[in-house]
Amino acid sequence: QLHFVESGGGLVQPGGSLRLSCAASGSGISDYVMGWYRQTPGKQRDLVARAISSGISYYADSVKGRFTISRDNDKNTVYLQMNSLKPEDTAVYYCNTAPVPVFSWGQGTQVTVSS
């Protein structure tokens, strides 16, 4: 069983950057493909990036070239570096296994992109 605590969100202007962190506990993440998801009110939770332990990563078209997912299996932590942020990136961001979220969701971290 994995439990997740996301952090690093906040209010940022368009074009700005944020780095999100997801600390996992209860088990190791090394056996799993890990991903970042995001959700806005009234919409489904979408997968935006996922990372395999080998270093291979995949991105949704909407964030490709702007977001970078990374993971530190020793620290049991997954990161999402977000650059060139746009207002449409505003959402609550969550981490979980990917592409199928197996474990319970954490509380997420709110990212708001606004001038």
Secondary structure, 3 states (H helix, E strand, C coil): CCEEEEECCEEECCCCCEEEEEEEECCCCCCCCEEEEEECCCCCCEEEEEECCCCCEEECCCCCCCEEEEEECCCCEEEEEECCCCHHHCEEEEEEECCCCCCCCCCCEEEEECC
